[in-house]
Amino acid sequence: MFLAVVLGVFGFIVLILAVYVGGNWLLGHLGKRKPYSEEAARRYKERLLNPCWKELEEYFNQAIPERIKHFYTQTEIIDRRDLRVTNANGASYHIAQFLPADMETLNGIWPDVKEFTNFPLATDAFDDCYYIPLNGEKSAQCPVMCYHHDGSDVESVSTSLDEFVHRLEKTRLGPG
């Protein structure tokens, strides 16, 4: 009887380990994004450099803040990928890419972010979304927030877009 219990527990542990390792292997191989084709990369960059302010203002039913519009004129920043920025508390954030300002981006973001009046700004390697809330008491400063999709929690990255840009310029890393 004792031997059957020990073998049963050992078998259960082996099964759990196999599922864990196999699941991670599957996620690693099936979950990888396919590299963009040249045409897709060209189209993405074209969208990134040509924001559609009018359609976004109609969608949000309000004007897009000038700070955001000015940010999208800074092509040397928005065209970069794999940046790291540190906030005032010393926390470090990875930005995989900035997002085009258009309806296609809005249609592709997490529903929790889209549900509210949030302007999607960038994503990280895990597809978490950096966004700017367009409503609220501090919306005039355009604070930058990070939505973590795996727990649906939100974290403040910067109290204003100006501070965020300043920190990006100070801590630029990665290829341009």
N, C-alpha and C positions, 0 to 999 in steps of 0.2 A: 504494500500500500504506500509506504513512504517513498519507494522508488518511483511509483507512478506519479505521485504529487511532484517530486523533484523534476522528473522528465517533463511533466505537463507545464510547470513554471518555466523551465528552461526553453521548452518549445515555444511558449507564448512570448518570451523575451526575444527569441530569434525571429519570430514572425513580426513582431513590432519593429525590430531593427531592420528587417528586410523591407517592410512597407515604407519606413522612414527613408532609407537609403534609395530605394527604387523611386519613391515619390520625388525626392530631391533631384535625382538624375533626370526624371521625366520633365520636371519643371525647368531644369537647366537647359535641356535640349529643345523642348517644345515651346518654352516661354520666351526664348530669345527673339528679339526683333530681327527681322530680316533687314539687311542693309538697304538703304534707299538706292533706287536706280538713279542714274544721272538726271533723268527727266523729272523724277519725283523731288530730288534735291533742288533742282532749278526752280520748280514750281513752288516749293516750300519757301525758298529764299525770296522769290517774287512776292508771295503773299506776305512774308515777314516785313519786307521793305515798302509795301503798299497797303497800309492799314485802311480798313473800310469804316471810317468813323460814322458816316451817316447811317448805315444799316445797324451798327451797334447802338447808336443813340436812339434809333427807333425801337430796337429790341428792349433796351433798358428803360425807355421812356424818360430819358434825361440826357443832359449833355455829358460827354466824357470829359473829365477834368483835364485842364491844360497841362498839368504835370505829367499825366500819362501820355498825352499827345507829344509833348516835348521829349519824353523818354524814347519814343519810337523814332525820333529824328536822329538819335545818337547811334547811328549804324555801326560804329566801331565797337559798341557794346552789344547791341541786340543780335548782331551777326555771329557773335562768338558762341562757342560750345564748351562744355566741361569747365565751368567756372566754379570757384569756391569763394564764398563770402562769409565773414564772421560778424556776428551782431555785437551790440554793446556789452552783452554779458559774456562774450567769448565763445558762444556756441557757433559751430561751423556748419554751413549749409552748402550742398552741392547743387549746382544748376546745370542740368544736362543741356538744355536749350531754352531759348525764349520762344514764346508762342506768337503766331501771327494774330493781329487784331482783326478778326473777321468772324462771321457766323460759322464757318466750317470748324474753327477752333471751339467755339461755344458748343456746337453740337457733339464734339468729341470728348468733352471733359466729364469728370465725375458728376453724377446727378446731385450729390450733396452740395457741390460748389455751384452748380448751375441753378439750383433751386432758389438761391438768394441772389441779390443784386451784387454779384462779385465779378470783377474783371480778371480773367485768367491771364497771368503774366509769363509763367515759365513752368517747366517740369524738371524733376530730378530723374535719376536713373531708374527709380522704382515707380515712376509715373505718378508720384505725388505732385500736387499742383500748388504753385505759388500764385497767390491772387491778391487783388486789392478790393476791399469792400467799398462799394460806391455809396452806401448809406450808413448812417450812424454818426455819433458825435464827433469822431475823429476823421471822418471821410475826406475832409478838405486837405489833410496832410497826406492822403493816400498811403496808409500803412500797408506794409507787405506782410501777408500771412502765409503759412504753409499748411495745407490740408493733407493729412496722412490718411490715405484711403484704407489701409489695413485695420485701423482702429477708429476711423472717422473722427479723429481728434484734430484740433487746430492749434497752431503754435504761432506766436508773433515772431516774425523775423526782424522787422524794422518798424519804427514808429512813423516813418515817412518814406516816400519814394526818393526824396532828395538824399536822405541818410543812406538808403539802400544803394543808390548810385555812387555816392561818395565811398562807401565801403567796398563796392565792386571795383572801383578804380584803384583803391589802395591794395586790394588783395588779388588782383588779376592773376590767374594761373591757367594753364592749359593752352591748347592750340587755338588759334584765332580763326 
